[in-house]
Amino acid sequence: MSKAARITYAVSTAGALLGTLGTGVSQSGPGVPGVPGVSDHVIAMSRSAILRYWTVRRMTRALTPPDRVLRRPVARPPRTSLTVAGALPPKAPVAATGAPAPASPATPLAVGGALPPASPLAVGGALPPASPLAVGGALSPGRRSAQGPRTPWASPGAVRATTGKVFFTIDGADYVCSAGTVDGANHDLVITAGHCVQNAAGVWARNWIYVPGYDQGRRPYGAFTARRMFAPTAWSGRHDENHDVAMVALATADGRHVTDVVGAQDIAFDQPRGTVAYGFGYPTGGRYDGERLAYCSGRTHPDAHRLTQDQGLRCDMSEGASGGPWLTRFDARTGVGVVTSVNSFKYSDDPATMYGPYFGAAVHRIYEEAQRA
């Protein structure tokens, strides 16, 4: 473990070699000078089998992957010394405030825990039937908080359909994350965090499904299963915090591509830093229950601890929001913007700031690979 920091992840890291899940084939693409390569994983499990797996009971009991907490060292080390921590106990509790419990250097920081039994999802033994999405009261486009959302996102518009909740399994435990659809040639793409598809031991997720427009247990557009996953080799190989991002190509549902059903946000790379961004997701910790789309907004800023090249956003969203998209040039009335980052991690001494990776050449490369898959 690095002397620089300790990082906790959304998923268990019990030992397994890269690409040994038995439900797909993993490979790494050839490198390009100065640009990390692409690791990808093909899902062999059938769509029907994945959907059968996700009973209401499993979905309500899925663990809540944290927006990982990085513990800052007393003396700031060089930027290059950031590495990853070890295994997480599958059901370790997290404080309601999101603050990590003290831990010895030899013990990973435990975050997570089961969803409350009373958390509503639906009635029945399988994924519930589609139903209309409740819009709720209108939110003034100009209303925003430097500390994060005061209410769930309630305005009508594209972002309600293009953002969704993710359910997946790693090492026998079920988890949740967030994700969003992005425009691509195959009409099948969602973007999320790297730790929402692969854990620190290199194990790829199984039973991965995306529920766009998830709202208090309703799935107004159905559920889409993963068919192929992509991550930068910098994440797959060494879990570089600067590259905690992944693309997932989804299987069609009833012959329809996900972005043909719900639409998609544009995506951009090498954009100016320090712009206003809206971050979205389904946080489950603290005052959130993971049942409704939440958001934060504000101007992004550099990593205050100078350990990464990530950007920070004032935000109180918690575990479960991991992988949710950041939209710049966002129009709150139409719900349309441009994806330029995703929710990734927080520092333990600054729980009011979410960090997201900068979308440069490495993310551009996995996007190009994924949209042709």
Secondary structure, DSSP 8 states (H G I E B T S, - for coil): --SS--B--SS---S--TT-SSSEEEEE---BTTB--EEEEEE-S-HHHHHHH--HHHHHH-B----EEE---SS---GGG--------TT----TT-------TTS------B--TT----SSSSS---------S---TT---TT--SS-----STHHHHEEEEEEEETTEEEEEEEEEB--TTS-EEEE-GGGTB-TT--B-EEEEEEET-BTTB-TT--EEEEEEEEEHHHHHH--GGG--EEEEE--BTTB-HHHHH--BEE-SS--SS-EEEEEE---STT--SSS-EEEEEE-EE-TTSSSS-EEEE----TT-TT-EEEEEEETTTTEEEEEEE--EEETTEEEEEEE----HHHHHHHHHHHT-
